[in-house]
């Protein structure tokens, strides 16, 4: 059992829930991964999906049991939103508190909404013509448009990190890559540290990288994948990173699990579907472990 102390609660619509999830910079990570290094996730917000298996209320507090893939989590607070009813499937946002150990006994409740409503909204958003909208952002980036104020706060650290990962990059290339990672990660709602980890594993930040199988550029896009994503020059950092981040966003939305999304990026969705999980390919399994390890390390910085 894990006890979480409710931070605040309220009746959230799907739009409000997703807005809250974005504003809290929720990370895509499994409970198992967090258990392996709880101290590294203190202050991070996780999204849990499960079924309410009981509620309780006392004079000054309320609590409910959330069943997440067979694991019971006891989440409590002073108030519970209307969606928290026995038998309901819900999405819940929790912050990892400083008292968390392997049992994750200090999870702070942030908000919740109906699983059905949130899933429906995510599918609706995924069906929108994002490519056309991202083309506008791409054009703006090429013209030197400014990053958002939030992205600007971390722009210099990202430049320094990218230059360190590949010292052969020119200053102009470093600036372009940093701008693209921050702008497109923000646009598609992905933690830019995950994209940095992915690019390190894929190409080591080598713009001209080409694999023996023909994968190209920073995100190592296969020719067919690049064409399907509308990429005309896979060695252009702008085009390559936009497509790679858009592809990763799609995998995360489809699988809802970081390891499966990374497996699909590396081996293809067909392989994940065939094996109903991470394929038993040594390359793919090593790749998933490597990216998650790099991501964890970047999150601790």
Secondary structure as UniProt FT lines:
FT   STRAND          3..6
FT   HELIX           14..23
FT   TURN            24..25
FT   HELIX           31..36
FT   HELIX           38..41
FT   TURN            42..43
FT   STRAND          45..57
FT   STRAND          62..68
FT   TURN            69..70
FT   STRAND          71..77
FT   TURN            82..83
FT   TURN            86..87
FT   STRAND          89..96
FT   TURN            98..99
FT   TURN            102..103
FT   STRAND          107..114
FT   HELIX           115..126
FT   HELIX           130..142
FT   TURN            143..144
FT   HELIX           149..165
FT   TURN            167..168
FT   HELIX           171..188
FT   HELIX           192..203
FT   TURN            204..205
FT   TURN            207..208
FT   TURN            212..213
FT   TURN            217..220
FT   HELIX           223..228
FT   TURN            229..230
FT   TURN            234..235
FT   HELIX           237..255
FT   HELIX           258..267
FT   HELIX           269..275
FT   HELIX           282..299
//
